[in-house]
Amino acid sequence: MACEVRFGSVILNRIHLSATTANIADIERIEAAEGRYFNRVEESSRRNVTFIGADVAEKLFPLGNVIGRTVRIDGRPFDVIGVGKAKGSVFGQPQDMYVALPLSTFMGIYGSRRSLNLSVTSTSAESYQDAVDDARVVMRTRRRLGPSDKDNFGIITPSAINELRDNIFGTIQVAAIGVTSISLVVGGIVIMNIMLVSVTERTKEIGIRKSIGARRGDILKQFLAESTLLSLVGGGIGIVIAYLLAKIVAMTTPVPTALPILAVTVALGVSATVGLVSGVYPAWKAARLDPIEALRAD
């Protein structure tokens, strides 16, 4: 839930408020840059203590000296006992704008009629599935569900999150491949039209070359080389634009970007292939021109 955090005249609105038990620090490996996470004694005695995120600490206490200060969360005083190590942001969403309270303190202030998330961890990779099964059994027992009843709760596992991520990015990848394929086809058609126009405008040049000894293979290679070079130039311009866009994104957002050499090589290879395939018909048409008819062309 969101809350208001105040220190002196500085007010922060819509700060994420979380309420946990003391052992969540071990389960989720929460690290403190200063101070510590709250302990079982503070949790069981409903102490008004809080563990705050790095961004909250920076905004409320720009000069440092955070531990032991008293902040007001939704108007109630809480002693700061720790500051979390900075996590940065994920897809532009800050991960350090939060305050954490002991669960018992939270329930005493805000009530218990709220949904709860239980975090469970396994001691090893081998016992991972056993931990998931044990958690399900405990939840079904606590909720008094029969053998034929469906779960009325959800279990979110790392594998489920990874599967969801793969599904999302898989869909994006398929869509990107489709759009790119259409772009390649359109680009190939454009290159073919350009080369056909070039053959028409250079008919006399082709006739002169053939009249002084150029063979069909020479004309074919010339126009294939031109179409391939034309496509490579376009691919090179696209790579430069992609590189500049990646740099702009990296400088203006926290999203990391990269342009691997392998991707550049593949992009140039695909561009050259499209140019080569698109130039086959115009080159074949140029190679088959009759030199006498070509010399007569205006």
Secondary structure as UniProt FT lines:
FT   STRAND          2..7
FT   TURN            8..9
FT   STRAND          10..20
FT   TURN            22..23
FT   HELIX           24..27
FT   TURN            28..29
FT   STRAND          32..35
FT   HELIX           40..44
FT   TURN            45..46
FT   STRAND          49..52
FT   HELIX           54..60
FT   TURN            62..63
FT   TURN            67..68
FT   STRAND          70..73
FT   TURN            74..75
FT   STRAND          76..84
FT   STRAND          89..90
FT   TURN            91..92
FT   STRAND          93..94
FT   STRAND          98..102
FT   HELIX           103..110
FT   TURN            126..127
FT   HELIX           128..142
FT   TURN            143..144
FT   TURN            147..148
FT   HELIX           158..201
FT   HELIX           203..211
FT   TURN            212..213
FT   HELIX           216..252
FT   HELIX           261..278
FT   HELIX           280..287
FT   HELIX           291..296
//
